[in-house]
Amino acid sequence: MRPRLTAGIASVALAAAAAGTVTGLVLTPGPGDAAPRPTATPPRAPTPTPSPGDTPARATRHLALNLPAADHAKAAALGYDLFDLAPDAKALDALPKGAQALLWTGGTPCEPSAGATRDFTATVKRFARHPRVYGWYLADEPDPKRCPGITARIRERAAIVHRHAPGHRAFASLTDWNAAPPRAADTGLDLVGLDPYPCRATAGKCDLEVIDRMVGQAARAGFTREKIVPVYQTFGQQCVTGAGTGGRAWRLPTAAQLQAILDRWRTLVPAPAFDVSYSWSRQPRWACPSLADADGTDGHPDLQAVMKRHNTRDDTGDDTGDRAPAPPRQPGKPPVPAGWGAPVVTEDFDGTRLDPAKWVVYDTPDARVNPRTDDATRVADGTLRLTGALYGGKDLSGGIASRLNQRYGRWEVRMRADPGKGYSAVALLWPERFGDPEKAEINFAEVIDPTRKTTGLFVHQGLDGDETGRNVRADFTRWRTVALDWRPGSLTYWIDGRKVWHYTGRLLPQHPRTRMGLALQMDQICDRGPRFCRDRTTPAKVTMEVDWVRIHRLPET
């Protein structure tokens, strides 16, 4: 891959973005306090909006580099759902439905993310909660041999992303190394792109072994398969011009050769966080023809058809395709999960009201953050319904909390949510007494995405403290069973019986007196800013439905 924005222009764009101004530059190559309990405790700072992470259950996203805004819709029709953009709010908001962006702030082989560190930090803070941001493209083909300090500078920028935008992914694209590659631990990167291009102009066949060699190099440098992002060759150099053509070293692969490239990558990295097609548009010095040309006309192979098949296949087993939705109730009793005894709480929401001995219903309509009314909570037909809507002209939502608090255990919830901007469907654990002994929060479903096609998974510590998280692609307009296992030293998150995240980090609840309880909330999230509020596209009522709840104690206790 090659830089798509000169360092000088990127510096201007970065400074403008940090200052909060609209740059107008488009590259051509988060929820409020989720506190469930009515309490006088002041709300914590807003949680950064989740962005996709590295989890087994998420689908692979697909990025085509050097894609002008005018071609976004065409690329989206081919299954591309990740776009490289400058940090520009208007450009982000204009992305196709369901798409996210990898923000490119410029750079050179010797300098990641053009611009001063303070400008980069301000820009990351500015976009930390934007729902369309997936991550940050920190460097393109850095050269550690020529620029010995580049690895440390990449690590510095990655640390800024992790500190100020938890859940955003720090990414750089690496190339074939003339010297030893940088060590994974030295870069701080979450994901790395590898771009071995197999189809050279001097050979009729494509040398797929270059893919194996580069993946092997990366592995020896400490980059696990989960960190690797494949970069596919969708360009040639038959019509490049100017200096830097490299003797027109590469040629456009045929459709069969591109499929062979995809197949080889699939054997080596079967479920990457995302993959990259280089390049969509022509670059006079580097890529000509390109994927935009390769539509089966003018003597070019139809590489677009190959990539559409690749991008739209279901690699995760996630039920997000055109299948019939699951029934609202699972037949019979939910099975007891392996390793857990009979549940200590079984709630099927039969009847027309909640048992006040088991549940607290929220009624805090004047709260500054997540105002709620008990009118938003209803039980009927075996289903709990929490509805965000205008109540007496006021935008309110609903929620409930379990009266059972415990240290360790398993919590299971079968739920779904209507699409609609302005509300977030949440299943979480909240301390029995927030701040005594610690300020902990665990979200095992936080569906802020208004389309309900993704959910965030989070761990929080402190009123204004640290958090970490992941984003998982799963269609929550359909019924889903989400679960959390809290054991000593770990949290394990599940969706429909598939483990989607296992966390063992420093943000786990630490104090031996910490006990936590389940909360179910359809949060009104306008406190995050105007872009999170309900608008004319929002239905009159947006409802989170819950079919059943099961709570288990840790068997050893």
Backbone hydrogen bonds, N-H to C=O, Kabsch-Sander energy under -0.5 kcal/mol:
donor,donor_aa,acceptor,acceptor_aa,energy
10,A,6,T,-2.7
11,S,7,A,-2.2
12,V,8,G,-1.6
13,A,9,I,-2.5
14,L,10,A,-2.9
15,A,11,S,-2.3
16,A,12,V,-2.3
17,A,13,A,-2.6
18,A,14,L,-2.5
19,A,15,A,-1.7
20,G,16,A,-0.5
20,G,17,A,-1.1
21,T,16,A,-2.4
23,T,21,T,-0.5
26,V,24,G,-0.6
39,T,37,R,-0.6
45,A,463,L,-1.2
47,T,31,P,-2.6
53,G,471,N,-1.7
55,T,53,G,-1.2
58,R,55,T,-1.0
61,R,273,A,-2.1
63,L,275,D,-2.6
64,A,82,L,-0.7
65,L,63,L,-0.5
65,L,277,S,-2.0
71,D,68,P,-1.9
72,H,69,A,-1.5
75,A,71,D,-2.6
76,A,72,H,-2.7
77,A,73,A,-1.8
78,L,74,K,-0.7
78,L,75,A,-1.0
79,G,76,A,-1.7
80,Y,75,A,-2.2
81,D,62,H,-1.4
82,L,62,H,-1.9
83,F,100,Q,-2.0
85,L,83,F,-0.6
85,L,102,L,-1.4
88,D,86,A,-1.6
92,L,88,D,-2.2
93,D,89,A,-2.7
94,A,90,K,-1.3
95,L,92,L,-1.6
99,A,96,P,-2.1
100,Q,81,D,-1.9
101,A,132,R,-2.9
102,L,83,F,-2.5
103,L,101,A,-0.6
103,L,135,G,-2.7
104,W,85,L,-3.1
105,T,103,L,-0.5
105,T,137,Y,-0.9
107,G,5,L,-0.6
108,T,111,E,-2.8
111,E,108,T,-1.2
113,S,106,G,-0.6
113,S,138,L,-1.4
120,F,116,A,-2.3
121,T,117,T,-2.8
122,A,118,R,-2.2
123,T,119,D,-2.2
124,V,120,F,-2.5
125,K,121,T,-2.4
126,R,122,A,-2.1
127,F,123,T,-1.8
128,A,124,V,-0.6
128,A,125,K,-0.8
130,H,127,F,-1.2
133,V,130,H,-1.7
134,Y,101,A,-3.2
134,Y,132,R,-0.6
135,G,101,A,-1.3
136,W,169,R,-2.9
137,Y,103,L,-2.9
138,L,136,W,-1.0
138,L,171,F,-3.3
139,A,171,F,-0.7
141,E,139,A,-0.5
141,E,173,S,-2.7
143,D,109,P,-2.4
147,C,143,D,-2.4
150,I,147,C,-2.1
153,R,149,G,-1.7
154,I,150,I,-2.4
155,R,151,T,-2.4
156,E,152,A,-2.0
157,R,153,R,-2.0
158,A,154,I,-2.7
159,A,155,R,-2.2
160,I,156,E,-1.6
161,V,157,R,-1.9
162,H,158,A,-2.5
163,R,159,A,-2.2
164,H,160,I,-2.4
165,A,161,V,-2.5
168,H,165,A,-2.3
169,R,134,Y,-1.6
171,F,136,W,-2.7
171,F,169,R,-0.6
172,A,191,L,-1.2
173,S,139,A,-2.5
174,L,172,A,-0.5
174,L,193,G,-3.4
184,A,221,A,-2.9
186,D,183,R,-1.1
187,T,183,R,-0.7
187,T,184,A,-1.2
188,G,184,A,-1.2
190,D,170,A,-2.0
191,L,170,A,-2.0
192,V,227,K,-2.9
193,G,172,A,-2.5
194,L,229,V,-2.2
195,D,174,L,-1.0
197,Y,195,D,-0.6
200,R,198,P,-1.0
201,A,249,A,-3.5
202,T,249,A,-0.5
203,A,200,R,-1.4
207,D,198,P,-2.3
208,L,206,C,-1.3
210,V,207,D,-1.5
211,I,208,L,-1.2
212,D,208,L,-1.1
213,R,209,E,-2.6
214,M,210,V,-2.0
215,V,211,I,-2.4
216,G,212,D,-2.4
217,Q,213,R,-2.4
218,A,214,M,-2.5
219,A,215,V,-2.4
220,R,216,G,-2.3
221,A,217,Q,-1.3
222,G,219,A,-1.6
223,F,218,A,-2.6
224,T,222,G,-0.8
227,K,224,T,-1.4
228,I,224,T,-0.6
228,I,225,R,-1.0
229,V,192,V,-3.1
231,V,194,L,-1.4
232,Y,230,P,-0.5
232,Y,276,V,-3.5
234,T,232,Y,-0.9
234,T,278,Y,-3.0
236,G,289,P,-2.3
237,Q,250,W,-2.1
239,C,288,C,-2.8
240,V,237,Q,-0.9
241,T,284,P,-3.4
245,T,242,G,-0.7
248,R,245,T,-1.2
249,A,245,T,-0.8
251,R,199,C,-1.8
258,L,254,T,-2.6
259,Q,255,A,-2.1
260,A,256,A,-1.9
261,I,257,Q,-2.0
262,L,258,L,-2.4
263,D,259,Q,-2.6
264,R,260,A,-2.4
265,W,261,I,-2.4
266,R,262,L,-2.2
267,T,263,D,-1.5
268,L,264,R,-1.3
269,V,265,W,-3.6
275,D,61,R,-1.8
276,V,230,P,-2.4
277,S,63,L,-2.8
278,Y,232,Y,-2.4
278,Y,276,V,-0.6
279,S,277,S,-0.5
280,W,65,L,-2.6
281,S,65,L,-0.6
281,S,66,N,-0.7
283,Q,287,A,-2.9
286,W,283,Q,-1.5
287,A,283,Q,-2.2
288,C,236,G,-2.7
291,L,279,S,-2.7
292,A,280,W,-2.8
293,D,290,S,-1.1
294,A,290,S,-1.4
295,D,293,D,-2.2
296,G,301,P,-1.1
300,H,297,T,-2.2
303,L,294,A,-0.6
303,L,301,P,-1.6
304,Q,294,A,-2.1
306,V,302,D,-1.1
307,M,303,L,-2.5
308,K,304,Q,-2.2
309,R,305,A,-2.1
310,H,306,V,-2.0
311,N,307,M,-3.1
312,T,308,K,-1.9
313,R,309,R,-0.6
313,R,310,H,-0.7
315,D,313,R,-1.0
320,T,318,D,-2.3
323,R,321,G,-0.9
340,W,337,P,-1.7
344,V,551,I,-2.8
345,V,551,I,-1.6
347,E,549,V,-2.5
358,K,355,D,-2.0
359,W,355,D,-2.0
360,V,401,A,-2.8
362,Y,399,G,-2.6
364,T,372,R,-0.9
367,A,364,T,-1.7
372,R,364,T,-1.2
373,T,397,S,-2.4
376,A,373,T,-1.6
377,T,374,D,-1.3
378,R,376,A,-0.5
378,R,385,R,-2.4
379,V,352,T,-0.6
380,A,383,T,-2.1
383,T,380,A,-1.5
384,L,546,V,-2.5
385,R,378,R,-3.2
386,L,544,M,-2.6
387,T,376,A,-2.2
387,T,385,R,-0.5
388,G,386,L,-0.5
388,G,542,V,-3.2
389,A,396,L,-2.1
391,Y,389,A,-0.6
391,Y,394,K,-3.3
392,G,390,L,-0.6
394,K,391,Y,-1.4
396,L,389,A,-2.5
396,L,394,K,-0.8
397,S,371,P,-1.3
398,G,522,M,-0.7
400,I,520,L,-2.6
401,A,360,V,-2.2
402,S,518,L,-3.2
403,R,358,K,-2.5
405,N,403,R,-0.6
406,Q,516,M,-2.3
408,Y,406,Q,-0.7
409,G,486,W,-2.4
410,R,552,H,-1.9
411,W,484,L,-2.1
412,E,550,R,-2.8
413,V,482,V,-2.8
414,R,548,W,-2.2
415,M,413,V,-0.6
415,M,480,R,-2.8
416,R,545,E,-1.9
417,A,476,F,-2.5
418,D,543,T,-2.5
420,G,450,P,-2.0
423,Y,420,G,-0.8
424,S,523,D,-2.2
425,A,447,V,-1.5
426,V,521,Q,-3.2
427,A,445,A,-2.7
428,L,519,A,-2.2
429,L,442,I,-3.0
430,W,517,G,-2.4
432,E,515,R,-2.8
435,G,438,E,-2.0
436,D,433,R,-2.2
440,A,438,E,-1.0
441,E,460,H,-1.5
442,I,429,L,-1.9
443,N,458,F,-1.7
444,F,427,A,-1.7
444,F,442,I,-0.6
445,A,427,A,-1.2
446,E,456,G,-1.3
447,V,425,A,-3.4
448,I,446,E,-1.5
452,R,449,D,-1.9
455,T,472,V,-2.5
456,G,446,E,-2.1
457,L,470,R,-2.8
458,F,443,N,-2.3
459,V,468,T,-2.2
460,H,441,E,-3.0
461,Q,466,D,-2.5
462,G,439,K,-3.5
465,G,462,G,-0.5
466,D,461,Q,-0.6
468,T,459,V,-2.0
470,R,457,L,-2.2
472,V,455,T,-2.8
474,A,453,K,-1.3
474,A,472,V,-0.7
476,F,452,R,-3.8
476,F,474,A,-0.9
478,R,475,D,-1.1
480,R,415,M,-2.8
482,V,413,V,-2.8
482,V,480,R,-0.6
483,A,494,W,-2.0
484,L,411,W,-2.2
485,D,492,T,-2.7
486,W,409,G,-3.2
486,W,484,L,-0.6
487,R,485,D,-0.7
487,R,490,S,-2.0
490,S,487,R,-2.3
491,L,503,Y,-2.2
492,T,485,D,-2.3
493,Y,501,W,-3.1
494,W,483,A,-2.5
495,I,498,R,-2.2
496,D,481,T,-3.2
498,R,495,I,-2.0
500,V,493,Y,-2.6
501,W,493,Y,-1.2
503,Y,491,L,-3.1
508,L,505,G,-1.2
514,T,511,H,-1.9
516,M,406,Q,-2.3
517,G,430,W,-2.6
519,A,428,L,-2.6
520,L,400,I,-2.5
521,Q,426,V,-2.5
522,M,398,G,-2.7
523,D,424,S,-2.9
523,D,521,Q,-0.6
525,I,422,G,-1.9
525,I,523,D,-0.5
528,R,525,I,-1.7
529,G,526,C,-1.7
532,F,529,G,-2.0
533,C,530,P,-1.4
538,T,535,D,-1.9
542,V,388,G,-2.4
544,M,386,L,-2.8
545,E,416,R,-2.0
546,V,384,L,-2.4
547,D,414,R,-2.6
548,W,414,R,-0.7
549,V,347,E,-2.4
550,R,412,E,-2.1
551,I,345,V,-2.0
552,H,410,R,-3.1
557,T,554,L,-2.1
